[in-house]
Amino acid sequence: MEHPHRIDGGDDAAHIVADLVVRAAAVGLSRLNSPDFTFFPADANQVRRARAFGYFIKGVALGYLALS
């Protein structure tokens, strides 16, 4: 049985990588939204920057998928 995330340079490689990036960004954003998450020291601006970067990464990955 093949590993589900094996990348061999075929047509699916770009889709697999973009899917992994979008999934990682979504997991990070969900962690940011949980009430028990804080940066140390707590900084509301840092949370907003991290959230904006997570959405940016998701957008870039999904845009790359749309163009491929």
C-alpha contacts under 8 A as a table, 3 or more apart, distances in Angstrom:
res1	aa1	res2	aa2	distance
2	E	6	R	7.39
3	H	6	R	5.45
5	H	16	I	6.74
7	I	10	G	7.40
7	I	12	D	7.81
7	I	13	A	5.38
7	I	16	I	7.62
8	D	13	A	6.80
9	G	12	D	7.60
9	G	13	A	5.57
10	G	13	A	5.60
11	D	14	A	6.91
11	D	15	H	7.90
12	D	15	H	5.25
12	D	16	I	6.08
13	A	16	I	5.18
13	A	17	V	6.22
14	A	17	V	5.31
14	A	18	A	6.07
14	A	65	L	7.45
14	A	68	S	7.68
15	H	18	A	5.17
15	H	19	D	5.95
15	H	65	L	6.38
16	I	19	D	5.09
16	I	20	L	6.25
17	V	20	L	5.13
17	V	21	V	6.25
18	A	21	V	5.04
18	A	22	V	6.11
18	A	61	A	5.23
18	A	62	L	7.07
18	A	64	Y	7.49
18	A	65	L	6.74
19	D	22	V	5.19
19	D	23	R	6.06
19	D	61	A	7.69
20	L	23	R	5.09
20	L	24	A	6.11
21	V	24	A	5.15
21	V	25	A	6.17
21	V	57	I	7.62
21	V	58	K	7.24
21	V	61	A	6.70
22	V	25	A	5.15
22	V	26	A	6.09
22	V	57	I	7.28
22	V	58	K	5.07
22	V	61	A	6.28
22	V	62	L	7.34
23	R	26	A	5.07
23	R	27	V	6.18
24	A	27	V	5.15
24	A	28	G	6.20
25	A	28	G	5.06
25	A	29	L	6.11
25	A	54	G	5.33
25	A	55	Y	7.41
25	A	57	I	6.69
25	A	58	K	6.13
26	A	29	L	5.06
26	A	30	S	6.11
26	A	54	G	7.40
26	A	58	K	7.51
27	V	30	S	5.15
27	V	31	R	6.23
28	G	31	R	5.09
28	G	32	L	6.26
28	G	54	G	7.12
29	L	32	L	4.98
29	L	33	N	6.30
29	L	51	R	6.26
29	L	54	G	6.23
29	L	55	Y	7.94
30	S	33	N	5.08
30	S	34	S	6.45
31	R	34	S	5.29
31	R	37	F	6.79
32	L	37	F	6.12
32	L	38	T	7.94
32	L	47	V	7.23
32	L	51	R	7.15
33	N	37	F	7.46
34	S	37	F	5.75
38	T	41	P	7.90
38	T	42	A	5.86
39	F	42	A	4.88
39	F	43	D	6.60
39	F	46	Q	7.68
39	F	47	V	7.50
40	F	43	D	7.61
43	D	46	Q	5.37
43	D	47	V	6.65
44	A	47	V	5.16
44	A	48	R	6.35
45	N	48	R	5.07
45	N	49	R	6.17
46	Q	49	R	5.03
46	Q	50	A	6.09
47	V	50	A	5.10
47	V	51	R	6.09
48	R	51	R	5.06
48	R	52	A	6.08
49	R	52	A	5.11
49	R	53	F	6.08
50	A	53	F	5.10
50	A	54	G	6.14
51	R	54	G	5.09
51	R	55	Y	6.35
52	A	55	Y	5.23
52	A	56	F	6.11
53	F	56	F	4.88
53	F	57	I	6.14
54	G	57	I	5.22
54	G	58	K	6.27
55	Y	58	K	5.07
55	Y	59	G	6.09
56	F	59	G	5.07
56	F	60	V	6.17
57	I	60	V	5.16
57	I	61	A	6.16
58	K	61	A	5.26
58	K	62	L	6.08
59	G	62	L	5.18
59	G	63	G	5.90
60	V	63	G	5.06
60	V	64	Y	6.06
61	A	64	Y	5.06
61	A	65	L	6.29
62	L	65	L	5.00
62	L	66	A	6.22
63	G	66	A	4.98
63	G	67	L	6.31
64	Y	67	L	5.19
64	Y	68	S	6.19
65	L	68	S	5.19
